[in-house]
């Protein structure tokens, strides 16, 4: 099959992912939560050909340009929503899927073409580094959105303790993934540029993110800062947006993906 047809097929897979997400959101909004996970699983399944085709054409992992980065983040958010859907309220479920759909749809602003990875990306440490960082972003988006919705409409008091524990678990799991991502990224950086750390905007902001969420892990041990938990998790959304989007679009970072 010609390369142009394969690119179109990958794009159709991308479109199918967005449509299935939209159907899952609609079912959730109309109180049909039992059917929503089915369409969410379909969305994840439809996204796999997107990654598979682009990996085949590149002969490398499909995480090397902005289109793939945005779709990967959308996929990760949808995946964790499905994983934790029984612990999410209907409103949280719908808003998080909407966020996933927005990231996925935003990928259409980029030119639909295959950009082959440069030689310094062709190491096993790169595909270990990137998906883990997106998994962290997805988990931290989840806790940030939960905190934002709570501030807009407080949860029922009996659920407060359980909800706080769930938020802490999301934050902790994201921190574990991001720590591994930083380790793998440092090894990749050393092999690519001869240094574990560079004064690159995205690298600097990644360190800021790591310290920020590392400190948030200790909030439950500091009762006087209990009321700061939700505002800080919401602030985390802004910091992630700066790290992921701001440094890639508005700085001269070497990380253009």
C-alpha positions as CSV (number, residue, x, y, z in Angstrom):
1,X,0.0,0.0,0.0
2,X,1.4,3.5,-0.9
3,X,2.7,5.6,1.9
4,X,0.1,8.3,1.3
5,X,-2.7,5.8,1.8
6,X,-1.2,4.5,5.0
7,X,-1.0,8.1,6.3
8,X,-4.7,8.5,5.5
9,X,-5.5,5.3,7.2
10,X,-3.7,6.5,10.3
11,X,-5.7,9.7,10.2
12,X,-8.9,7.7,10.0
13,X,-7.8,5.8,13.1
14,X,-7.3,9.2,14.7
15,X,-10.7,10.4,13.7
16,X,-12.3,7.2,15.0
17,X,-10.6,7.7,18.3
18,X,-12.1,11.2,18.7
19,X,-15.6,10.0,17.6
20,X,-15.6,7.1,20.1
21,X,-14.5,9.4,22.8
22,X,-17.4,11.8,22.0
23,X,-19.9,8.9,22.1
24,X,-18.5,7.9,25.5
25,X,-18.9,11.4,26.8
26,X,-22.5,11.7,25.5
27,X,-23.4,8.4,27.2
28,X,-21.9,9.6,30.4
29,X,-23.7,13.0,30.2
30,X,-27.1,11.2,29.7
31,X,-26.4,8.9,32.7
32,X,-25.5,5.8,30.7
33,X,-22.3,5.0,32.5
34,X,-22.5,1.3,31.8
35,X,-22.1,1.9,28.1
36,X,-19.5,4.6,28.3
37,X,-16.5,2.2,29.1
38,X,-17.4,0.2,26.0
39,X,-17.0,3.2,23.7
40,X,-13.9,4.2,25.7
41,X,-12.3,0.8,25.1
42,X,-13.3,1.2,21.4
43,X,-11.6,4.6,21.3
44,X,-8.4,3.1,22.7
45,X,-8.5,0.2,20.3
46,X,-9.1,2.5,17.3
47,X,-6.1,4.6,18.3
48,X,-3.7,1.7,18.1
49,X,-3.6,1.6,14.3
50,X,-2.6,5.3,14.4
51,X,0.5,4.4,16.4
52,X,1.1,1.2,14.6
53,X,1.0,2.7,11.1
54,X,3.2,5.6,12.0
55,X,5.7,3.3,13.7
56,X,5.8,1.1,10.6
57,X,6.4,4.1,8.3
58,X,9.1,5.5,10.6
59,X,10.6,2.2,11.5
60,X,10.8,3.6,15.0
61,X,8.5,4.3,18.0
62,X,5.8,6.9,17.1
63,X,6.6,9.6,19.7
64,X,8.8,11.9,17.7
65,X,6.6,14.8,16.6
66,X,3.9,17.1,17.9
67,X,1.0,15.2,16.3
68,X,2.1,11.9,18.0
69,X,2.8,13.7,21.3
70,X,-0.7,15.2,21.5
71,X,-2.4,11.9,20.5
72,X,-0.2,10.0,23.0
73,X,-1.3,12.4,25.8
74,X,-4.9,12.0,24.8
75,X,-4.5,8.2,24.7
76,X,-2.9,8.2,28.2
77,X,-5.7,10.3,29.7
78,X,-8.4,8.1,28.2
79,X,-6.5,4.9,29.3
80,X,-6.3,6.0,32.9
81,X,-9.9,7.2,32.9
82,X,-10.9,3.7,31.8
83,X,-8.6,2.2,34.5
84,X,-10.0,4.2,37.3
85,X,-13.6,4.8,36.0
86,X,-15.2,3.1,38.9
87,X,-13.6,5.6,41.3
88,X,-14.6,8.7,39.2
89,X,-17.8,10.6,39.5
90,X,-19.9,11.0,36.3
91,X,-18.9,14.6,36.1
92,X,-15.2,13.8,36.5
93,X,-15.5,11.0,34.0
94,X,-17.1,13.3,31.4
95,X,-14.7,16.2,31.9
96,X,-11.6,14.1,31.8
97,X,-12.8,12.4,28.5
98,X,-13.5,15.8,27.1
99,X,-9.9,16.9,28.0
100,X,-8.6,13.7,26.2
101,X,-10.7,14.6,23.1
102,X,-9.5,18.2,23.1
103,X,-5.8,17.0,23.1
104,X,-6.6,14.5,20.4
105,X,-8.4,17.0,18.3
106,X,-5.7,19.6,18.8
107,X,-3.3,17.2,17.0
108,X,-5.2,18.0,13.7
109,X,-3.7,21.5,13.7
110,X,-0.3,20.0,12.7
111,X,0.5,19.0,9.1
112,X,-0.5,15.4,8.4
113,X,2.9,14.0,7.4
114,X,5.5,11.5,8.6
115,X,8.6,13.2,10.1
116,X,11.4,10.8,10.5
117,X,13.3,10.8,13.8
118,X,16.8,12.3,13.8
119,X,19.7,10.0,14.7
120,X,20.0,11.2,18.3
121,X,16.4,10.0,19.0
122,X,17.2,6.5,17.8
123,X,18.0,4.9,21.2
124,X,15.9,2.7,23.4
125,X,16.0,5.3,26.2
126,X,14.0,7.7,24.2
127,X,10.8,5.6,23.9
128,X,11.2,4.6,27.5
129,X,11.4,8.3,28.5
130,X,8.5,9.8,26.5
131,X,5.5,7.5,27.2
132,X,6.3,7.6,31.0
133,X,6.3,11.4,31.1
134,X,2.9,11.4,29.3
135,X,1.5,8.8,31.7
136,X,2.6,11.2,34.6
137,X,0.9,14.2,32.9
138,X,-2.3,12.2,32.5
139,X,-2.4,11.1,36.1
140,X,-1.7,14.7,37.3
141,X,-4.3,16.1,35.0
142,X,-6.8,13.7,36.6
143,X,-6.0,14.9,40.1
144,X,-6.0,18.5,39.0
145,X,-9.4,18.2,37.3
146,X,-10.8,16.4,40.3
147,X,-9.6,19.2,42.5
148,X,-11.0,21.9,40.2
149,X,-14.4,20.3,40.1
150,X,-14.4,19.9,43.8
151,X,-13.7,23.6,44.3
152,X,-16.6,24.4,41.9
153,X,-19.0,22.0,43.7
154,X,-17.7,20.5,46.9
155,X,-17.9,16.7,47.4
156,X,-20.1,15.1,50.0
157,X,-18.3,15.2,53.4
158,X,-18.5,11.3,53.9
159,X,-16.5,10.9,50.7
160,X,-13.8,13.5,51.6
161,X,-11.3,11.1,53.3
162,X,-11.6,8.5,50.6
163,X,-11.3,11.0,47.8
164,X,-8.2,12.6,49.4
165,X,-6.6,9.2,49.5
166,X,-7.4,8.6,45.9
167,X,-5.9,12.0,44.9
168,X,-2.8,11.1,46.9
169,X,-2.5,7.8,45.0
170,X,-2.8,9.5,41.6
171,X,-0.2,12.0,42.6
172,X,2.2,9.3,43.9
173,X,1.8,7.1,40.8
174,X,2.4,10.1,38.6
175,X,5.6,10.9,40.5
176,X,6.9,7.4,40.2
177,X,6.3,7.4,36.4
178,X,7.9,10.8,36.1
179,X,11.0,9.9,38.2
180,X,11.6,6.9,35.9
181,X,11.0,9.2,32.9
182,X,13.7,11.6,34.3
183,X,16.2,8.8,34.8
184,X,15.7,7.4,31.3
185,X,15.7,10.9,29.8
186,X,19.0,11.6,31.6
187,X,20.6,8.5,30.1
188,X,19.2,9.4,26.7
189,X,20.5,13.0,27.1
190,X,24.0,11.7,28.0
191,X,24.1,9.5,24.9
192,X,22.7,12.2,22.6
193,X,24.4,15.3,23.9
194,X,27.1,14.1,26.3
195,X,25.3,15.5,29.4
196,X,22.7,14.2,31.9
197,X,21.3,17.8,32.3
198,X,21.1,20.8,29.9
199,X,19.9,24.3,30.5
200,X,17.1,23.7,28.0
201,X,13.7,25.2,28.8
202,X,11.8,21.9,28.8
203,X,14.5,20.2,30.9
204,X,14.4,23.0,33.4
205,X,10.6,22.9,33.6
206,X,10.6,19.2,33.9
207,X,12.9,19.5,37.0
208,X,10.4,22.1,38.3
209,X,7.5,19.7,37.8
210,X,9.4,16.9,39.5
211,X,10.1,19.1,42.6
212,X,6.6,20.5,42.6
213,X,4.8,17.1,42.7
214,X,7.5,15.6,44.9
215,X,6.6,18.2,47.5
216,X,2.9,17.6,47.1
217,X,3.4,14.0,48.2
218,X,4.0,15.3,51.7
219,X,0.9,17.4,52.1
220,X,-1.0,14.8,54.0
221,X,1.8,14.8,56.6
222,X,1.3,18.6,57.1
223,X,-2.2,19.2,58.5
224,X,-1.7,23.0,58.4
225,X,-1.4,22.8,54.6
226,X,-4.5,20.6,54.1
227,X,-6.5,23.4,52.6
228,X,-3.8,24.1,50.1
229,X,-4.1,20.6,48.6
230,X,-6.7,21.4,45.9
231,X,-5.3,24.8,44.9
232,X,-1.9,23.3,44.4
233,X,-3.2,20.4,42.3
234,X,-5.0,22.9,40.2
235,X,-1.8,25.0,39.8
236,X,-0.2,21.8,38.7
237,X,-2.3,21.8,35.5
238,X,-0.8,25.2,34.6
239,X,2.7,24.0,35.3
240,X,2.2,20.9,33.1
241,X,0.8,23.1,30.3
242,X,3.9,25.3,30.5
243,X,6.2,22.3,30.5
244,X,4.4,20.4,27.7
245,X,3.1,23.2,25.4
246,X,4.8,26.4,26.4
247,X,8.4,25.2,26.2
248,X,7.8,23.5,22.9
249,X,5.9,26.4,21.1
250,X,7.3,29.6,22.7
251,X,10.9,28.8,23.5
252,X,14.0,27.6,21.6
253,X,13.9,24.3,23.3
254,X,15.5,21.4,21.5
255,X,12.4,19.4,22.5
256,X,10.1,20.1,19.6
257,X,7.8,17.2,20.2
